[in-house]
Amino acid sequence: MKNKYSLSSNLILITFLIGIVNLFFYDYKSTQELVIFIAILIARYFLFILIKRRFEWSRYLLILIIIRSIYRLYVVMGEVDIHPVTKINLSLQALISMLAFAILYIFPKMKEWLSDRRKYLSATTVSDPQH
């Protein structure tokens, strides 16, 4: 992966843009709900900047945003009167956020683990006198 930070930050920027689209489709029942939604949008944009600048603690904000996305998905999918575009957009936000997390943290760890595993296997087969 050439630059996992740029790719992940751009994915988070896409979720931010999807959130802006949701502003126009979701019917807010209270001012408090709208304020929380705008705070999450700001957090997504802030996360975009943090990942782009390679702040290590951005993973915690990313995890919180993923948890929030899954929670919103759970709440919204149960409601019948929610616009279908909102449901699709929330699903996309959750998936894209999880993909950004995987690109930043899971895939590199898997690559490292596989590399270590290959080194271990090649070392044991070479030094094993029975083979």
Buried (B, 14 or more C-beta within 10 A) or exposed (E): EEEBBEBBBBBBBBBBBBBEEBEEBBEEEEEEEEEBBEEBBEBBBBBBEBBBEEEEEBBEBBEEBBEBBBEBBEEBEEEEEBBEEBBEBBBBBBBBBBBBBBBBBEBEEEEEEEEEEEEEEEEEEEEEEEE
